[in-house]
Amino acid sequence: MSSTPSVTDDPFLLVPRDASDTREVLRVLRKTRLYALRALLRPPRAHVSESARRVLVRLREGLEPLIQSDGERLLAVIGTPDVLPSLLSAASGAHPMDECLDVAVPALLVGLDGAGVRPAAALHYRVLGDPLTTLTHPLGPLRAAGVRALRLDSEGLRVDLGAGWTTLPQLAEGPAPGERHAPLRRGHLCVHDTNPLWSLEEHPSKHGNATDLAGRDVTEWCDALDAALELIEVGLPAHFAELQHTLRRVVPVGFHPERHLSASYTEAPGLIYMTLHPDVLTLAEAIVHETQHGKLNALLWQDVVLLNGRSEWTTSPVRDDLRPLMGVLLAVHAFVPVAALHRGLAEADHPLSRTEPFAARREAVLASNADGLRTLYRLGQWTDTGARLRGALGRLQDACVLAAPVLPTQLA
């Protein structure tokens, strides 16, 4: 097994130094969860109905003492894929607050109950829209006959179905077999997506990210994704270890034999969307690429990184259309670690690394990264945190270039 490609100094939000080097990513993820929690406690004045405001005032009465008594477990549940995306979508105004709360808060209460949290002050939530027919659960969705309210207190979680309160075990034994989240070597394959922004798409060749197994068995998806994760473990073992924090859920979005598509959202760190593909390296690259997006997206809730990231438009090394400079940073931040994956596989003498397609792909990624970095250095106006990230990108790119073989095309 190869060692993680060396970085001379600070590998900030790129490839960790070793499997235990999780301090920075955990700090960034924790701050994002705190931001989401603050939005729940102090929602923005805009985009909030009066009924939602009343419900949140009552919920806050239970949350504030819980922060003091069990804050870390509360933050852990805030960070789960059924809670965090909806809270951040509501906080940013990207999706209506009432709809986001009807996903996030029931998921929060179910998650706290599953974690064994028993608050002294009850957490009470009355559904704002139509009664819920599904409750999210860490194992998968639970079907319900119209949940109108939920209450978590010192005795556990109860739900109101309109004819009285019942406990979760009485409501359902568990998710239906076809809807269970299937465990992967890191994260889960999820066929029940609650991200409210799934239909939004910036890529010109895609139209949203509807869940789609493409007629394939869940086992086929899991086998393909696990093979890709195994490749990451060989080429970037420290990055693979970090995925326990940065890859929570993979949503299947179809199959394209000739072209692979993937996506992620600023509001949903840890959640990635992927098509199935026959090439294991393509899948491994996509996992590295999208989880890198998740790390940078989490950071962007705390620091703009590029002061002109949204106002300066330019060409991108990985897209045909004009992109804001932030799009170039997202691409470079995603693909410099992909170059490190190639380097790690070559150093491990993995059979894939001995093939001509691998060599060509490695060369293309390095060239694209160099192009993107030149653009960022030429146009970027950086915050202090952004300058730190830029330096780490340059050092890792240099290390990958120095380790790459000189190909005949480069000598011509």
PATILO-773123 format. One line per 5 residues: their letters; for each residue x, y, z of C-alpha. Coordinates in nm, 2 decimals, decimal comma. Each point is the difference from the previous one (the first is absolute). Example, Ala and Ser with C-alpha at 12.3 -4.5 7.8 and 13.67 -1.06 7.14 Angstrom:
<fises>
AS = 1,23:-0,45:0,78 | 0,14:0,34:-0,07
</fises>
This chain:
<fises>
MSSTP = 0,00:0,00:0,00 | 0,13:0,34:-0,09 | 0,06:0,29:0,24 | -0,19:0,32:-0,04 | 0,17:0,23:-0,25
SVTDD = 0,21:0,24:0,21 | -0,09:0,37:0,04 | 0,29:0,22:0,11 | -0,20:0,19:0,26 | -0,37:0,05:0,05
PFLLV = -0,23:-0,23:-0,20 | -0,31:0,22:0,09 | -0,32:-0,18:-0,11 | 0,19:-0,21:-0,26 | 0,16:-0,34:0,06
PRDAS = 0,06:-0,05:0,38 | 0,35:-0,08:0,11 | -0,11:-0,33:0,15 | -0,32:-0,19:0,10 | -0,01:0,18:0,34
DTREV = 0,03:0,35:-0,15 | -0,37:0,10:0,02 | 0,02:0,31:0,22 | -0,05:0,26:-0,27 | -0,28:-0,17:-0,18
LRVLR = -0,18:-0,07:0,32 | 0,04:0,36:0,11 | -0,15:0,12:-0,33 | -0,29:-0,25:0,01 | -0,08:0,09:0,36
KTRLY = -0,01:0,37:-0,08 | -0,25:-0,07:-0,28 | -0,22:-0,19:0,23 | 0,01:0,28:0,25 | -0,11:0,24:-0,27
ALRAL = -0,29:-0,23:-0,08 | -0,10:-0,02:0,37 | 0,01:0,38:0,03 | -0,23:0,03:-0,30 | -0,24:-0,24:0,18
LRPPR = 0,02:0,20:0,32 | 0,00:0,35:-0,16 | -0,16:-0,04:-0,34 | 0,02:0,28:-0,25 | -0,29:0,25:0,00
AHVSE = -0,06:-0,05:-0,37 | -0,15:-0,32:-0,14 | -0,15:-0,12:0,33 | -0,38:-0,03:0,05 | -0,16:0,10:0,32
SARRV = -0,10:-0,36:0,08 | 0,37:-0,11:-0,06 | 0,11:0,28:0,24 | -0,23:-0,12:0,27 | 0,11:-0,37:-0,04
LVRLR = 0,36:0,11:0,01 | -0,05:0,20:0,32 | -0,14:-0,31:0,17 | 0,28:-0,22:-0,14 | 0,26:0,24:0,12
EGLEP = -0,12:-0,03:0,36 | 0,12:-0,36:-0,01 | 0,31:0,05:-0,21 | 0,17:0,26:0,20 | 0,04:-0,21:0,32
LIQSD = 0,09:-0,30:-0,21 | 0,29:0,20:-0,15 | 0,14:0,03:0,35 | -0,06:-0,36:0,11 | 0,06:-0,20:-0,32
GERLL = 0,14:0,25:-0,26 | 0,24:-0,24:-0,18 | -0,26:-0,27:-0,07 | -0,24:0,27:-0,11 | 0,26:0,13:-0,25
AVIGT = 0,07:-0,35:-0,12 | -0,37:-0,05:-0,09 | -0,02:0,35:-0,16 | 0,28:-0,11:-0,23 | -0,19:-0,30:-0,14
PDVLP = -0,12:0,00:-0,37 | -0,37:0,03:0,09 | 0,05:0,30:0,22 | 0,29:0,22:-0,11 | -0,10:0,05:-0,37
SLLSA = -0,35:0,12:0,09 | 0,12:0,23:0,28 | 0,27:0,16:-0,23 | -0,25:0,03:-0,29 | -0,24:0,18:0,23
ASGAH = 0,27:0,22:0,14 | 0,12:0,11:-0,34 | -0,36:0,05:-0,14 | 0,07:-0,26:-0,27 | -0,32:-0,19:0,10
PMDEC = -0,32:0,10:0,20 | 0,06:-0,01:0,38 | -0,32:-0,18:0,08 | 0,07:-0,29:-0,24 | 0,36:-0,03:0,12
LDVAV = -0,11:-0,01:0,37 | -0,25:-0,28:-0,07 | 0,30:-0,21:-0,12 | 0,28:0,11:0,23 | -0,17:0,02:0,34
PALLV = -0,18:-0,34:0,00 | 0,34:-0,15:-0,12 | 0,17:0,18:0,28 | -0,23:-0,14:0,26 | 0,01:-0,35:-0,14
GLDGA = 0,38:0,02:-0,01 | 0,03:0,13:0,36 | -0,23:-0,28:0,11 | 0,22:-0,26:-0,18 | 0,31:0,15:0,16
GVRPA = -0,15:-0,05:0,35 | -0,05:0,37:0,07 | -0,27:0,06:0,26 | -0,05:0,37:0,06 | -0,12:0,13:0,33
AALHY = -0,20:0,27:-0,18 | -0,22:-0,15:-0,27 | 0,07:0,07:-0,37 | -0,34:0,04:-0,17 | -0,07:0,05:-0,37
RVLGD = -0,34:0,04:-0,17 | 0,02:-0,07:-0,38 | -0,06:0,31:-0,20 | -0,12:-0,15:-0,32 | -0,20:-0,31:-0,08
PLTTL = 0,04:-0,29:0,25 | 0,32:-0,19:-0,07 | -0,03:-0,34:-0,16 | 0,37:-0,07:0,04 | 0,24:0,05:0,29
THPLG = 0,37:0,00:-0,09 | 0,21:-0,24:0,20 | 0,38:-0,09:0,00 | -0,09:-0,34:-0,14 | -0,24:0,13:-0,27
PLRAA = -0,35:0,15:-0,02 | -0,28:-0,10:0,23 | -0,35:0,00:-0,14 | -0,26:0,16:0,22 | -0,38:0,06:-0,03
GVRAL = 0,01:0,38:0,03 | 0,23:0,13:0,27 | -0,13:0,34:0,14 | 0,25:0,06:0,28 | 0,30:-0,15:0,18
RLDSE = 0,12:0,03:0,35 | 0,34:-0,10:0,15 | 0,03:0,01:0,38 | 0,16:-0,20:0,28 | -0,21:-0,30:-0,09
GLRVD = 0,10:-0,01:-0,37 | -0,17:0,09:-0,33 | -0,37:-0,01:-0,06 | -0,20:0,10:-0,31 | -0,35:0,13:-0,04
LGAGW = -0,20:-0,17:-0,28 | -0,32:0,19:0,07 | -0,16:-0,26:0,22 | 0,25:0,02:0,29 | 0,37:-0,04:0,06
TTLPQ = 0,21:-0,31:-0,08 | 0,36:-0,10:0,03 | 0,23:-0,06:-0,30 | 0,03:-0,38:0,04 | -0,38:-0,01:0,00
LAEGP = -0,01:0,21:-0,32 | 0,23:-0,22:-0,20 | 0,26:-0,28:0,05 | 0,23:0,16:-0,26 | 0,04:0,11:-0,36
APGER = -0,14:-0,21:-0,28 | 0,27:-0,23:-0,14 | 0,02:0,18:-0,33 | 0,05:0,34:0,17 | 0,26:-0,08:0,26
HAPLR = 0,33:0,19:-0,03 | 0,25:-0,25:-0,12 | 0,34:0,02:0,19 | 0,31:0,07:-0,20 | 0,37:-0,02:0,10
RGHLC = -0,05:0,37:0,08 | -0,35:0,15:0,03 | -0,32:-0,15:-0,14 | -0,18:-0,03:-0,33 | -0,33:0,18:0,04
VHDTN = -0,31:-0,05:-0,22 | -0,22:0,24:0,21 | 0,15:0,35:-0,04 | -0,14:0,29:0,22 | 0,23:0,28:-0,13
PLWSL = -0,25:0,27:-0,10 | 0,23:0,13:-0,27 | 0,04:-0,33:-0,20 | -0,18:0,15:-0,31 | 0,24:0,30:-0,03
EEHPS = 0,28:-0,05:-0,24 | 0,28:0,24:-0,12 | 0,16:-0,25:-0,25 | -0,12:0,07:-0,36 | -0,01:-0,37:-0,08
KHGNA = -0,22:-0,11:0,30 | -0,35:0,06:0,12 | -0,02:-0,05:0,37 | 0,09:-0,30:0,20 | -0,30:-0,22:0,04
TDLAG = 0,07:-0,33:0,17 | 0,03:-0,27:-0,26 | 0,15:-0,35:0,03 | -0,02:-0,03:-0,39 | -0,16:-0,35:0,03
RDVTE = 0,30:-0,14:0,18 | 0,00:-0,18:0,33 | 0,12:0,18:0,32 | 0,26:-0,27:0,03 | 0,15:0,09:-0,34
WCDAL = 0,03:0,36:0,11 | 0,15:-0,08:0,33 | 0,26:-0,24:-0,16 | 0,10:0,27:-0,25 | 0,03:0,27:0,27
DAALE = 0,18:-0,22:0,24 | 0,26:-0,09:-0,27 | 0,05:0,37:-0,06 | 0,04:0,06:0,38 | 0,25:-0,29:0,01
LIEVG = 0,20:0,17:-0,27 | 0,00:0,33:0,20 | 0,12:-0,20:0,31 | 0,30:-0,13:-0,21 | 0,09:0,33:-0,16
LPAHF = -0,10:0,25:0,27 | -0,03:-0,19:0,33 | -0,02:0,32:0,21 | -0,27:0,14:-0,22 | -0,19:-0,33:0,03
AELQH = 0,02:0,03:0,38 | -0,13:0,35:-0,02 | -0,30:-0,11:-0,20 | -0,17:-0,13:0,32 | -0,06:0,37:0,07
TLRRV = -0,04:0,15:-0,35 | -0,20:-0,27:-0,18 | -0,33:-0,07:0,17 | -0,23:-0,09:-0,29 | 0,02:-0,09:-0,37
VPVGF = -0,32:0,05:-0,20 | -0,03:-0,20:-0,33 | -0,11:0,21:-0,30 | 0,01:-0,23:-0,30 | 0,24:-0,17:-0,23
HPERH = 0,20:0,13:-0,30 | 0,25:-0,25:-0,15 | 0,21:0,26:-0,18 | -0,02:0,30:0,23 | 0,00:0,03:0,38
LSASY = -0,20:0,27:0,18 | 0,02:0,10:0,36 | -0,12:0,30:0,21 | 0,00:0,15:0,35 | -0,15:0,31:0,16
TEAPG = 0,13:0,28:0,22 | -0,29:-0,07:0,24 | 0,08:-0,37:0,03 | 0,35:-0,08:0,10 | 0,05:-0,38:0,02
LIYMT = -0,27:-0,08:-0,26 | 0,10:-0,08:-0,35 | -0,19:-0,10:-0,32 | 0,15:-0,25:-0,24 | -0,09:-0,19:-0,31
LHPDV = 0,12:-0,36:-0,03 | 0,30:-0,06:-0,24 | 0,19:-0,31:-0,10 | 0,34:0,15:0,06 | 0,11:-0,03:0,37
LTLAE = 0,26:0,29:-0,03 | -0,27:0,23:-0,13 | -0,22:-0,08:0,30 | 0,30:0,04:0,24 | 0,09:0,34:-0,15
AIVHE = -0,37:0,11:0,03 | -0,01:-0,09:0,37 | 0,32:0,19:0,07 | -0,11:0,30:-0,21 | -0,35:0,03:0,15
TQHGK = 0,11:-0,05:0,36 | 0,26:0,28:-0,06 | -0,29:0,22:-0,11 | -0,17:-0,09:0,33 | 0,30:0,12:0,20
LNALL = 0,03:0,32:-0,18 | -0,37:0,06:0,01 | 0,00:-0,04:0,38 | 0,28:0,25:0,02 | -0,19:0,25:-0,22
WQDVV = -0,27:0,03:0,28 | 0,28:0,16:0,21 | 0,23:0,18:-0,24 | -0,05:0,13:-0,35 | 0,36:-0,12:-0,09
LLNGR = 0,00:0,19:-0,33 | -0,11:0,36:0,03 | -0,08:0,01:-0,37 | -0,11:-0,36:-0,03 | -0,35:0,09:-0,11
SEWTT = 0,06:0,32:-0,19 | 0,30:-0,10:-0,22 | -0,09:-0,22:-0,29 | 0,24:-0,20:-0,21 | 0,05:-0,32:-0,19
SPVRD = 0,04:-0,33:0,19 | 0,24:-0,28:-0,06 | -0,28:-0,26:0,05 | -0,31:0,18:-0,15 | -0,07:0,14:-0,34
DLRPL = -0,22:0,29:0,13 | 0,12:0,31:0,17 | 0,02:-0,04:0,38 | 0,04:0,22:0,30 | 0,35:-0,02:0,14
MGVLL = -0,14:-0,20:0,30 | -0,09:-0,27:-0,25 | 0,37:-0,02:-0,11 | 0,10:-0,03:0,37 | -0,26:-0,27:0,06
AVHAF = 0,14:-0,19:-0,30 | 0,37:0,04:0,10 | -0,07:-0,08:0,36 | -0,18:-0,32:-0,11 | 0,25:-0,12:-0,26
VPVAA = 0,34:0,07:0,16 | -0,09:-0,28:0,25 | -0,11:-0,21:-0,30 | 0,36:0,05:-0,13 | 0,12:-0,12:0,34
LHRGL = -0,21:-0,31:-0,04 | 0,17:-0,07:-0,33 | 0,34:0,05:0,16 | -0,09:-0,23:0,29 | -0,12:-0,28:-0,23
AEADH = 0,31:0,03:-0,21 | 0,23:-0,02:0,31 | -0,20:-0,30:0,12 | 0,05:-0,16:-0,35 | -0,37:-0,07:-0,03
PLSRT = -0,07:-0,19:-0,32 | -0,22:0,29:-0,13 | 0,30:0,23:0,02 | 0,19:-0,20:-0,26 | -0,25:0,07:-0,27
EPFAA = 0,02:0,26:-0,28 | -0,35:0,14:0,08 | 0,11:0,06:0,36 | 0,32:0,18:-0,12 | -0,20:0,22:-0,24
RREAV = -0,25:0,08:0,27 | 0,27:0,09:0,25 | 0,16:0,23:-0,24 | -0,33:0,17:-0,09 | -0,09:0,06:0,36
LASNA = 0,34:0,15:0,08 | -0,03:0,23:-0,30 | -0,35:0,11:0,08 | 0,10:0,07:0,36 | 0,30:0,21:-0,11
DGLRT = -0,23:0,20:-0,23 | -0,25:0,06:0,29 | 0,27:0,10:0,24 | 0,14:0,25:-0,24 | -0,35:0,16:-0,03
LYRLG = -0,04:0,01:0,38 | 0,34:0,15:0,06 | -0,06:0,26:-0,28 | -0,35:0,11:0,09 | -0,07:-0,11:0,36
QWTDT = -0,05:0,25:0,29 | 0,04:-0,21:0,31 | -0,10:0,01:0,36 | 0,26:-0,12:0,25 | -0,16:-0,34:0,01
GARLR = -0,02:0,00:-0,38 | 0,37:0,08:-0,03 | 0,07:-0,30:0,23 | -0,21:-0,22:-0,22 | 0,17:0,13:-0,32
GALGR = 0,35:-0,07:0,15 | -0,10:-0,36:0,09 | -0,14:-0,06:-0,36 | 0,33:0,13:-0,15 | 0,21:-0,22:0,21
LQDAC = -0,20:-0,32:-0,06 | -0,01:0,07:-0,37 | 0,37:0,05:-0,01 | 0,06:-0,33:0,18 | -0,22:-0,18:-0,24
VLAAP = 0,17:0,15:-0,30 | 0,34:-0,09:0,12 | -0,10:-0,36:0,07 | -0,16:-0,04:-0,35 | 0,20:-0,17:-0,28
VLPTQ = 0,10:0,20:-0,30 | -0,21:-0,12:-0,29 | 0,10:0,01:-0,37 | -0,27:0,26:-0,07 | 0,19:0,23:0,24
LA = 0,33:-0,05:-0,17 | -0,13:0,07:-0,35
</fises>
